[in-house]
Amino acid sequence: MSGLTIAVPRGALFGETLDLLDRLGVDTREVRANERRLVFPDIGVVTMRPSDVPTYVEHGAVDIGITGKDVLLEQDEREVYELLDLGYGTCRMVVAEREGDSAVEESLRRLGAVRVATKYPRITSRWFADTGRQVEIVEVKGSVEIAPLTGLAAAIVDLTATGATLRENQLVEREQICACSARLIANPVAHKLKAREIDELVERIRSLS
């Protein structure tokens, strides 16, 4: 990619990101064949958790990166440029609670606040503040769907693509906060020093759609 280094997210976006790189002429066979190896200097690829991509891009360890819009919203303090919606990895950030419950409304009416479990405390805090409601956030790292089922929280804020995981855990979507998808981001300094290379890459990606 003309001397650019790119942070590639492992996990849900990994396969489609590698497919995109293949279409751009990057040979990703080595990446696909090495689950444990993280750095591929011959093709300018570094693989990492999606939540780490903005950190590496901001500090210039890589020129550009791909991560989810949810990560960018949660880490909105990061100094990175969002260049392009890549159109894959589409999902929704939602508020969900147990089927048949109105736990959020009940908590607000009785206590004046609602307890919400989430991996996205900043997004959750902003959403409830913007909608004029008090929220107590319980940050969890694993399966957030457990929280309403065990009484830890009245509701959750999480990503869903099809809603299947919510349904399997007897949860229903009550509110949609935002739509999310994979985004291309750039380091601000690299965006100036390698403007031609980055602009050409953006145009090539656009031409693929």
Secondary structure, DSSP 8 states (H G I E B T S, - for coil): -TT--EEEE-STTHHHHHHHHHHTT---HHHHH-SS--EETTTTEEEE-GGGHHHHHHTTSSSEEEEEHHHHHHTTTS--EEEEE-S-S-EEEEEEEETT--HHHHHHHHHSSEEEEES-HHHHHHHHHHTT--EEEEE-SS-TTHHHHHTS-SEEEEEESSSHHHHHTTEEEEEEEEEE-EEEEE-HHHHHHTHHHHHHHHHHHHHH-
